[in-house]
């Protein structure tokens, strides 16, 4: 039976990496034109650091999932 949720590190507010929260997120099927990627590795870079503390010079969401680089494999359920 396929797993119906996955784990996600989430940054609910831009006050530093100490705000990172691990949560369960429902797994949904990809829409037309999308693929599901099974992530194997993620790196946090300088950009993620300045986003996390709120000093990134460009607009973006108030809450986000950090990870500028990632590696994975396309997963076809």
N, C-alpha and C positions, 0 to 999 in steps of 0.2 A: 504494500500500500504506500503510495507516495506521501511524503511529508507535506503537511499543509501550512507550515510556518517555517521561517528561517530566522537566524540571529542577525542583528544589525546594530552596529555602533552608530549612535545618533548624537549630534551636537545640538541640543535644543535651544541654546543661546550662545552668543559670541562673547564668552567670558573666560576663555582658555580651555585647554584640554581636560582640566579637572571636571568639566561639565559633561564629558562624554558619558553616555548612558547606553548600556547593552539592553536591547529589547527584542521581543519576538514580534515578527511582522508577518501577516498573512501572505502566503505565496499565491499569486494570481497568474493566470495564463497570459502569455504575451499577446498583444493586439497585432493586427495586420501591420506588417512592416517592421515589427520588433522581434528580437530574439531574447531568449533567456540565457544568461551566462553564469556558469558555476564558477565563482571566484575562488582562486587558489592562493593568491597573494596580493597584498595591497601595500603601498608605501605612502607614508605621510611626508610631504615635502615642505619646503620653506613657504610656499603658497598656502598650504593647509594651516600652517602656524599663524600666519598673519590674518587669515580668515577667522581662525578660532578666537583670536583676541580682538577682532573687530577693526583691524587697521588696513584691511584690503582696500585699495583705492577705487574699486569698481562696485556698483550696486549688485546685490544678490539677495537670496532668501535669508531671513533671520534664523532659520533652523535648517540644518543640512546634514548629510552623511559625508564626512570628510574622506578623501582618498583621491589624490591627483593622478596616481598611476595604479594600474591594476592588471593582473594577469589571470586568465581563466580559460574555460573551454565552453564553446557553445553547447547548450544542453537542449535536446529535443525530447520533451516528455512523451 
